[in-house]
Amino acid sequence: MGAFPIIPLALVIIGCVILYQFLRAFHEMYGCWKWPVAEGKILQSRREMRTRSHAGRLKRMEYAKVLYEYRVDGKTYQSTRIYFGPELGGTLASRKALKYPEGATVSVRYNPKNPSEAVLERNAPALLFLMGIVVFIVFISSLGSGVVIPLKGCLPQFPKSGF
C-alpha cells in the first residue's frame, strides 16, 4: 500500500473535523433561540482598529467593541459577545457599533445553564452561512476524493453486456 491512500484519508478526517466544528456552532446558535431574555444596558460601544495577519500580510481592520451588562437572579453579568460565530470586521463592525449606542437598553439572551454566556443577536451574519456552504462542499469533496477515488481500482469490474 503506497502513500496515495493516506492523502484521501487525511482529507476525509479534515473534512469531518471542519464539518463537526461548523455543526456544533450552528447547534449552539439555534439553541439560543430558546434562551430567556434579560434587559441589559450598553456600557460601551465603539469601533476599534486591529492589525491582523492575512495571507502573510498585515492588514488593519475595524471591529465593533460593544460591552453590555445584564442581571440574572440578582447577579450582574457583563459580556461583549454580539452574536454566535467568529468576530467579523470591516463594514459590518461599523454598523454593529452604531446599532448599539452607549446607554441604550437592549434585550440580552443568556444561557440558563451558564448565565455568563450571552448574546445580543440570535442570528449569525449571512457570511457564516456562506462559510457553512463552503464547509459542506469541502466535506463532500473530501469524501469523494477520500473514498471513491481510492476504491476505483479496487472495485470488481463487471463485463459490459451487449444490450
Secondary structure, DSSP 8 states (H G I E B T S, - for coil): --STTHHHHHHHHHHHHHHHHHHHHHHHHHHGGGS-EEEEEEEEEEEEEEEEEETTEEEEEEEEEEEEEEEETTEEEEE---SSSS---THHHHHHHHHS-TT-EEEEEEETTEEEEEES-SS--HHHHHHHHHHHHHHHHHHIIIIIHHHHTTS--------
